[in-house]
Amino acid sequence: MPDTLKAYDLVWLLHLVGDVHQPLHATSRFTHANPKGDDGGNKEKVCNPSCGGKLHAFWDDVLGTSDSVTTAINAARALPNADPAQASIDDEAVWVDESFQAAQQFAYRAPIGAGNGPFTLTNAYKTAAKNEVRKRVALAGARLANLLNDELK
């Protein structure tokens, strides 16, 4: 396999492992307002601080949006250690289910209510979301490292 194809595949692997650990990538909420689903929170309007945002984007960006490599490295160093038992799970169906459960427990809880909002995100909601995302990112990184280590043995 050519190196360019390996590089392409690696980028996709990084992306997919990260995405499957983002809770709103594993669900869509079905309500009277959204009988065909809310597209993983993309139809839910939130105020953070303005009311033009989307719930999905909030969860994508909760750890920041800087494109600085140094900022990313420092943020990674501040992540909690992933639980080794959870990190050893290599069944992607389990990963999806974990994200689905996290969406129910953290993303679609008050102040997110029925309908499409706009919903004003409270400090408690933002803090809980940030803590959950930090754990999920650490877990995704540990699982990705395990995948790569297993493949490169």
C-alpha positions in Angstrom: 0.0 0.0 0.0 1.5 3.4 -0.9 2.4 5.8 1.9 0.0 8.4 0.6 -2.9 5.9 1.0 -1.7 4.9 4.5 -1.6 8.6 5.5 -5.1 9.1 4.1 -6.4 6.1 6.0 -4.7 7.2 9.2 -6.4 10.6 9.0 -9.8 8.9 8.6 -9.1 6.6 11.5 -8.2 9.5 13.7 -11.4 11.3 12.6 -13.7 8.4 13.0 -12.5 7.3 16.4 -12.8 10.9 17.7 -16.2 11.3 16.2 -17.7 8.2 17.6 -16.8 9.4 21.1 -18.7 12.7 20.6 -22.2 12.0 22.2 -24.2 13.8 19.5 -22.6 11.8 16.7 -24.3 8.7 18.1 -27.9 9.8 18.3 -30.8 11.9 16.9 -33.6 13.0 19.2 -37.1 12.3 17.8 -39.9 14.6 19.1 -43.1 16.2 17.8 -41.0 19.2 16.7 -38.6 16.8 14.9 -40.4 13.7 13.9 -37.5 12.8 11.6 -34.9 13.5 14.3 -32.9 16.5 15.3 -29.7 15.5 13.3 -27.6 14.9 16.4 -28.6 18.3 18.0 -28.1 20.3 14.8 -31.7 21.4 14.9 -31.6 22.4 18.6 -30.9 26.2 19.0 -28.9 27.2 22.1 -27.9 30.5 23.7 -24.2 30.4 24.5 -24.1 33.4 25.0 -26.1 34.4 21.9 -29.0 32.3 20.7 -27.6 31.6 17.2 -25.8 28.5 18.1 -26.6 24.8 17.7 -26.4 22.2 20.4 -24.2 20.0 18.3 -21.7 22.8 17.6 -21.6 23.5 21.4 -20.6 19.9 22.0 -18.1 19.9 19.2 -16.5 23.1 20.5 -16.8 22.8 24.3 -13.0 22.3 24.8 -12.2 25.2 22.5 -11.7 26.1 18.9 -8.1 27.2 18.7 -6.0 26.0 15.8 -2.8 26.4 17.8 -0.8 23.2 18.1 0.6 24.4 21.4 -2.9 25.0 22.8 -3.9 21.5 21.7 -0.9 19.9 23.3 -1.5 21.7 26.5 -5.2 20.8 26.5 -4.3 17.1 25.9 -1.8 17.1 28.8 -4.6 18.4 31.1 -7.0 15.6 30.2 -7.8 13.0 32.9 -6.3 9.5 32.4 -8.7 7.1 30.7 -9.8 4.1 32.7 -7.6 1.2 31.5 -10.5 -1.2 31.5 -12.6 1.1 29.4 -9.7 1.9 27.1 -9.1 -1.8 26.4 -12.6 -2.2 24.9 -12.1 -2.5 21.1 -15.7 -3.1 20.0 -16.8 0.0 18.2 -20.5 -0.9 18.8 -19.8 -0.5 22.5 -18.2 2.9 21.8 -21.3 4.0 19.9 -23.6 2.8 22.7 -21.5 4.7 25.3 -21.8 7.9 23.3 -25.6 7.3 22.9 -25.9 6.9 26.7 -23.8 10.0 27.3 -26.0 12.0 24.9 -29.0 11.0 26.9 -27.4 11.6 30.3 -25.5 14.9 29.5 -26.5 16.5 26.1 -30.3 16.1 26.2 -30.8 17.2 29.8 -32.1 20.4 31.3 -32.0 23.1 30.2 -32.5 21.3 26.8 -36.2 20.7 26.6 -38.9 19.8 24.2 -38.9 21.5 20.8 -36.0 23.2 19.1 -35.3 26.0 21.6 -33.6 28.3 21.8 -32.4 27.0 25.1 -30.2 29.0 27.4 -27.2 26.9 28.5 -26.6 27.2 32.3 -23.2 27.2 33.8 -24.0 23.9 35.4 -24.8 22.4 32.0 -21.6 23.8 30.4 -19.5 22.5 33.3 -21.0 19.0 33.1 -20.6 19.0 29.3 -17.0 20.0 29.5 -16.2 17.4 32.1 -17.9 14.7 30.1 -16.2 15.7 26.9 -12.8 15.7 28.6 -13.4 12.1 29.7 -14.6 11.1 26.3 -11.6 12.7 24.5 -9.2 11.0 26.8 -10.9 7.7 26.3 -10.9 8.1 22.5 -7.2 8.9 22.6 -6.4 5.8 24.7 -8.5 3.6 22.4 -6.9 5.1 19.3 -3.4 4.5 20.8 -4.4 0.8 21.5 -5.7 0.4 17.9 -2.5 1.8 16.5 -0.2 -0.2 18.9 -2.0 -3.4 18.0 -1.8 -2.7 14.3 1.9 -1.8 14.4 3.1 -4.7 16.5 
